[in-house]
Amino acid sequence: MTYKEALEIIVSLSAPSKMPCHGWSISARRCITGAKMAKVEGSICNKCYALKGRYVFPNVQDCLERRFQSLSDPRWIDAMSLVLNKVEHSGYFRWHDSGDLQGVWHLKMIVEVCKRTPHITHWLPTREYAFVRQYIDEVGPLPENLTVRFSALMFDGPVPELLAKRCGVQVSGASSAGFNCPSSKQANKCGPCRECWKPSVFNITYKQH
């Protein structure tokens, strides 16, 4: 498989302006738990950035949907691994700056990509706790270079710490006060910070926006 063929299979990588690295995303309209929470006042998903702004432009939604469809291609794991090994020189990668896990099968695919890109530290935030728990119960621990964070459901709400500790993953929340993510003081960019990717940092709290 050539790089050009691999890129055609995965459609493209995303380039979140906040991040120090590439990402890969699907439409937030494909979120499972998120689609339900988007209807709940006070929830983080109710104010989802990926359901407004440039994300809703038809060309962007078309790209995100084509990425979603690419997951059914049996060559996706090979293609994603090849592309990341070719272009991700930062040493970091962000999964789902838009969208979320679609099932345990989806997480298994991501895990395999992580195993094939051991020089990259991967970060996967998710509200699909059950898929991660099922993976852990059936397969075992996640790769050391994959940091999964269970995202809270509500602004200023509790984070699923007990479940996260059982699964050996991390957590994140959002608050109008008491946040420790420095991006709001850095032009809404990660800058030199890489805390979200560190499994040693159990809880990250982002500023409500």
GUGU-941827 format. One record per residue (C-alpha): residue in three letters; z, x, y; residue number from 1. Coordinates in Angstrom, 3 decimals. Layout:
BEGIN
+-----+----------+----------+----------+-----+
!  aa !        z !        x !        y !   i !
+-----+----------+----------+----------+-----+
! ALA !        Z !        X !        Y ! NUM !
...
+-----+----------+----------+----------+-----+
This chain:
BEGIN
+-----+----------+----------+----------+-----+
!  aa !        z !        x !        y !   i !
+-----+----------+----------+----------+-----+
! MET !    0.000 !    0.000 !    0.000 !   1 !
! THR !   -0.940 !    1.342 !    3.417 !   2 !
! TYR !    1.161 !    0.963 !    6.550 !   3 !
! LYS !   -1.433 !   -1.402 !    8.021 !   4 !
! GLU !   -1.312 !   -3.598 !    4.916 !   5 !
! ALA !    2.495 !   -3.583 !    4.943 !   6 !
! LEU !    2.628 !   -4.607 !    8.594 !   7 !
! GLU !    0.211 !   -7.461 !    7.947 !   8 !
! ILE !    2.482 !   -8.742 !    5.171 !   9 !
! ILE !    5.681 !   -8.813 !    7.242 !  10 !
! VAL !    3.684 !   -9.926 !   10.334 !  11 !
! SER !    5.623 !   -7.714 !   12.769 !  12 !
! LEU !    9.001 !   -6.314 !   13.702 !  13 !
! SER !   10.887 !   -7.724 !   16.655 !  14 !
! ALA !   12.030 !   -5.606 !   19.582 !  15 !
! PRO !   15.162 !   -7.234 !   21.055 !  16 !
! SER !   15.580 !   -5.945 !   24.594 !  17 !
! LYS !   19.334 !   -5.567 !   24.115 !  18 !
! MET !   19.070 !   -3.485 !   20.952 !  19 !
! PRO !   18.613 !    0.266 !   20.463 !  20 !
! CYS !   16.376 !   -0.449 !   17.483 !  21 !
! HIS !   13.884 !   -2.823 !   15.944 !  22 !
! GLY !   14.798 !   -6.099 !   14.307 !  23 !
! TRP !   13.182 !   -8.770 !   12.161 !  24 !
! SER !   13.619 !  -12.463 !   12.760 !  25 !
! ILE !   12.496 !  -15.972 !   11.929 !  26 !
! SER !   12.756 !  -19.124 !   13.994 !  27 !
! ALA !   16.249 !  -20.410 !   14.769 !  28 !
! ARG !   14.796 !  -23.785 !   13.875 !  29 !
! ARG !   14.886 !  -22.534 !   10.285 !  30 !
! CYS !   18.647 !  -21.980 !   10.386 !  31 !
! ILE !   20.495 !  -24.072 !    7.801 !  32 !
! THR !   24.088 !  -24.111 !    9.045 !  33 !
! GLY !   22.897 !  -23.331 !   12.557 !  34 !
! ALA !   20.697 !  -26.423 !   12.711 !  35 !
! LYS !   23.739 !  -28.587 !   12.042 !  36 !
! MET !   25.997 !  -26.694 !   14.432 !  37 !
! ALA !   23.384 !  -26.864 !   17.213 !  38 !
! LYS !   24.217 !  -30.571 !   17.498 !  39 !
! VAL !   27.945 !  -29.906 !   17.938 !  40 !
! GLU !   29.208 !  -29.625 !   21.508 !  41 !
! GLY !   31.221 !  -26.460 !   22.042 !  42 !
! SER !   29.614 !  -24.625 !   19.162 !  43 !
! ILE !   27.925 !  -21.273 !   19.650 !  44 !
! CYS !   24.726 !  -22.626 !   18.103 !  45 !
! ASN !   24.698 !  -25.454 !   20.664 !  46 !
! LYS !   23.953 !  -22.793 !   23.297 !  47 !
! CYS !   21.706 !  -20.678 !   21.072 !  48 !
! TYR !   19.595 !  -18.231 !   23.099 !  49 !
! ALA !   16.921 !  -18.361 !   20.388 !  50 !
! LEU !   16.295 !  -22.059 !   21.067 !  51 !
! LYS !   15.364 !  -21.549 !   24.696 !  52 !
! GLY !   13.548 !  -19.176 !   27.025 !  53 !
! ARG !   10.662 !  -17.165 !   25.657 !  54 !
! TYR !   11.671 !  -17.993 !   22.087 !  55 !
! VAL !   10.233 !  -21.504 !   22.443 !  56 !
! PHE !    6.807 !  -20.339 !   23.638 !  57 !
! PRO !    4.187 !  -21.532 !   21.095 !  58 !
! ASN !    2.902 !  -18.017 !   20.386 !  59 !
! VAL !    6.435 !  -16.761 !   19.719 !  60 !
! GLN !    7.279 !  -19.695 !   17.448 !  61 !
! ASP !    4.008 !  -19.155 !   15.587 !  62 !
! CYS !    4.914 !  -15.508 !   14.979 !  63 !
! LEU !    8.440 !  -16.403 !   13.821 !  64 !
! GLU !    7.088 !  -19.053 !   11.462 !  65 !
! ARG !    4.548 !  -16.645 !    9.979 !  66 !
! ARG !    7.384 !  -14.194 !    9.346 !  67 !
! PHE !    9.300 !  -16.933 !    7.572 !  68 !
! GLN !    6.283 !  -17.720 !    5.399 !  69 !
! SER !    5.912 !  -14.020 !    4.579 !  70 !
! LEU !    9.181 !  -14.135 !    2.649 !  71 !
! SER !    7.323 !  -15.851 !   -0.191 !  72 !
! ASP !    4.974 !  -12.872 !   -0.577 !  73 !
! PRO !    6.014 !  -10.862 !   -3.670 !  74 !
! ARG !    5.097 !   -7.674 !   -1.785 !  75 !
! TRP !    7.534 !   -8.344 !    1.071 !  76 !
! ILE !   10.259 !   -5.939 !   -0.083 !  77 !
! ASP !    7.777 !   -3.107 !   -0.596 !  78 !
! ALA !    6.137 !   -3.844 !    2.737 !  79 !
! MET !    9.337 !   -4.084 !    4.778 !  80 !
! SER !   10.708 !   -0.911 !    3.236 !  81 !
! LEU !    7.502 !    0.974 !    3.958 !  82 !
! VAL !    7.372 !   -0.180 !    7.585 !  83 !
! LEU !   11.009 !    0.683 !    8.290 !  84 !
! ASN !   10.717 !    4.093 !    6.701 !  85 !
! LYS !    7.650 !    4.691 !    8.851 !  86 !
! VAL !    8.781 !    3.493 !   12.286 !  87 !
! GLU !   12.570 !    3.066 !   12.527 !  88 !
! HIS !   13.658 !    6.456 !   13.815 !  89 !
! SER !   16.830 !    5.269 !   15.556 !  90 !
! GLY !   18.810 !    5.136 !   12.323 !  91 !
! TYR !   19.725 !    1.485 !   12.985 !  92 !
! PHE !   18.224 !   -1.941 !   12.290 !  93 !
! ARG !   19.138 !   -5.525 !   13.236 !  94 !
! TRP !   18.429 !   -8.474 !   10.942 !  95 !
! HIS !   17.876 !  -11.894 !   12.490 !  96 !
! ASP !   18.114 !  -11.671 !   16.241 !  97 !
! SER !   16.771 !  -15.180 !   15.650 !  98 !
! GLY !   17.267 !  -17.230 !   12.492 !  99 !
! ASP !   19.535 !  -16.694 !    9.501 ! 100 !
! LEU !   19.673 !  -16.309 !    5.733 ! 101 !
! GLN !   17.749 !  -18.913 !    3.761 ! 102 !
! GLY !   19.538 !  -18.439 !    0.451 ! 103 !
! VAL !   21.029 !  -15.881 !   -1.911 ! 104 !
! TRP !   17.465 !  -14.928 !   -2.835 ! 105 !
! HIS !   16.872 !  -13.953 !    0.794 ! 106 !
! LEU !   19.989 !  -11.774 !    0.921 ! 107 !
! LYS !   18.926 !  -10.077 !   -2.317 ! 108 !
! MET !   15.615 !   -9.157 !   -0.704 ! 109 !
! ILE !   17.357 !   -7.698 !    2.338 ! 110 !
! VAL !   19.755 !   -5.754 !    0.134 ! 111 !
! GLU !   16.851 !   -4.206 !   -1.750 ! 112 !
! VAL !   15.253 !   -3.129 !    1.541 ! 113 !
! CYS !   18.581 !   -1.552 !    2.569 ! 114 !
! LYS !   18.704 !    0.387 !   -0.690 ! 115 !
! ARG !   15.214 !    1.699 !   -0.066 ! 116 !
! THR !   16.038 !    2.767 !    3.496 ! 117 !
! PRO !   19.300 !    4.702 !    2.980 ! 118 !
! HIS !   18.922 !    6.644 !    6.252 ! 119 !
! ILE !   19.141 !    3.386 !    8.249 ! 120 !
! THR !   22.357 !    1.499 !    9.014 ! 121 !
! HIS !   21.612 !   -2.227 !    8.874 ! 122 !
! TRP !   23.476 !   -5.034 !   10.658 ! 123 !
! LEU !   23.229 !   -8.657 !    9.535 ! 124 !
! PRO !   25.175 !  -11.365 !   11.408 ! 125 !
! THR !   25.255 !  -14.700 !    9.574 ! 126 !
! ARG !   26.848 !  -18.132 !    9.456 ! 127 !
! GLU !   25.720 !  -18.633 !    5.878 ! 128 !
! TYR !   29.038 !  -17.545 !    4.426 ! 129 !
! ALA !   28.433 !  -19.260 !    1.079 ! 130 !
! PHE !   25.290 !  -17.274 !    0.363 ! 131 !
! VAL !   27.119 !  -13.993 !    0.931 ! 132 !
! ARG !   30.106 !  -15.096 !   -1.139 ! 133 !
! GLN !   27.804 !  -16.129 !   -3.995 ! 134 !
! TYR !   26.019 !  -12.791 !   -3.849 ! 135 !
! ILE !   29.316 !  -10.881 !   -3.993 ! 136 !
! ASP !   30.571 !  -13.002 !   -6.893 ! 137 !
! GLU !   27.353 !  -12.652 !   -8.884 ! 138 !
! VAL !   26.116 !   -9.173 !   -8.007 ! 139 !
! GLY !   28.983 !   -7.220 !   -6.493 ! 140 !
! PRO !   29.550 !   -5.264 !   -3.271 ! 141 !
! LEU !   26.870 !   -4.926 !   -0.633 ! 142 !
! PRO !   25.234 !   -1.526 !    0.014 ! 143 !
! GLU !   27.254 !    0.856 !    2.164 ! 144 !
! ASN !   24.503 !    0.962 !    4.795 ! 145 !
! LEU !   24.559 !   -2.830 !    5.317 ! 146 !
! THR !   27.185 !   -4.314 !    7.654 ! 147 !
! VAL !   27.366 !   -8.094 !    7.321 ! 148 !
! ARG !   29.330 !   -9.989 !    9.965 ! 149 !
! PHE !   30.421 !  -13.599 !    9.483 ! 150 !
! SER !   29.766 !  -15.192 !   12.867 ! 151 !
! ALA !   32.222 !  -17.766 !   14.206 ! 152 !
! LEU !   31.064 !  -21.347 !   14.644 ! 153 !
! MET !   32.762 !  -22.270 !   17.923 ! 154 !
! PHE !   33.254 !  -20.615 !   21.304 ! 155 !
! ASP !   36.873 !  -19.380 !   21.516 ! 156 !
! GLY !   37.244 !  -20.625 !   17.946 ! 157 !
! PRO !   38.632 !  -18.924 !   14.845 ! 158 !
! VAL !   36.631 !  -16.372 !   12.912 ! 159 !
! PRO !   36.547 !  -16.578 !    9.080 ! 160 !
! GLU !   38.735 !  -13.521 !    8.555 ! 161 !
! LEU !   40.197 !  -14.392 !    5.156 ! 162 !
! LEU !   36.825 !  -15.134 !    3.575 ! 163 !
! ALA !   35.314 !  -12.047 !    5.171 ! 164 !
! LYS !   38.068 !   -9.823 !    3.780 ! 165 !
! ARG !   37.599 !  -11.345 !    0.343 ! 166 !
! CYS !   33.879 !  -10.539 !    0.516 ! 167 !
! GLY !   34.434 !   -7.109 !    2.031 ! 168 !
! VAL !   32.463 !   -7.917 !    5.182 ! 169 !
! GLN !   33.197 !   -8.076 !    8.909 ! 170 !
! VAL !   33.405 !  -10.853 !   11.521 ! 171 !
! SER !   32.345 !  -11.666 !   15.070 ! 172 !
! GLY !   33.133 !  -14.365 !   17.617 ! 173 !
! ALA !   32.329 !  -15.392 !   21.176 ! 174 !
! SER !   34.772 !  -15.940 !   24.007 ! 175 !
! SER !   34.893 !  -16.385 !   27.763 ! 176 !
! ALA !   37.811 !  -13.961 !   27.792 ! 177 !
! GLY !   39.155 !  -11.263 !   25.544 ! 178 !
! PHE !   35.761 !   -9.967 !   24.414 ! 179 !
! ASN !   35.295 !   -6.339 !   23.384 ! 180 !
! CYS !   31.492 !   -6.086 !   23.346 ! 181 !
! PRO !   30.608 !   -3.917 !   26.380 ! 182 !
! SER !   27.043 !   -5.196 !   26.859 ! 183 !
! SER !   27.949 !   -7.499 !   29.771 ! 184 !
! LYS !   28.920 !   -4.368 !   31.699 ! 185 !
! GLN !   25.787 !   -2.506 !   30.624 ! 186 !
! ALA !   22.956 !   -4.745 !   31.878 ! 187 !
! ASN !   23.288 !   -6.831 !   28.706 ! 188 !
! LYS !   22.283 !   -3.909 !   26.517 ! 189 !
! CYS !   24.009 !   -2.068 !   23.695 ! 190 !
! GLY !   23.599 !    1.222 !   25.528 ! 191 !
! PRO !   25.376 !    3.936 !   23.545 ! 192 !
! CYS !   27.574 !    1.414 !   21.690 ! 193 !
! ARG !   26.994 !    0.960 !   17.938 ! 194 !
! GLU !   30.209 !   -0.885 !   17.031 ! 195 !
! CYS !   28.403 !   -3.895 !   15.523 ! 196 !
! TRP !   26.883 !   -1.641 !   12.868 ! 197 !
! LYS !   30.218 !   -0.037 !   11.895 ! 198 !
! PRO !   32.018 !   -1.512 !    8.869 ! 199 !
! SER !   35.190 !    0.169 !   10.156 ! 200 !
! VAL !   35.166 !   -2.253 !   13.124 ! 201 !
! PHE !   36.323 !   -5.507 !   11.558 ! 202 !
! ASN !   36.079 !   -7.890 !   14.512 ! 203 !
! ILE !   33.615 !   -7.887 !   17.407 ! 204 !
! THR !   33.961 !  -10.513 !   20.158 ! 205 !
! TYR !   31.009 !  -11.169 !   22.446 ! 206 !
! LYS !   31.154 !  -12.621 !   25.935 ! 207 !
! GLN !   30.212 !  -16.288 !   26.064 ! 208 !
! HIS !   26.753 !  -16.758 !   27.576 ! 209 !
+-----+----------+----------+----------+-----+
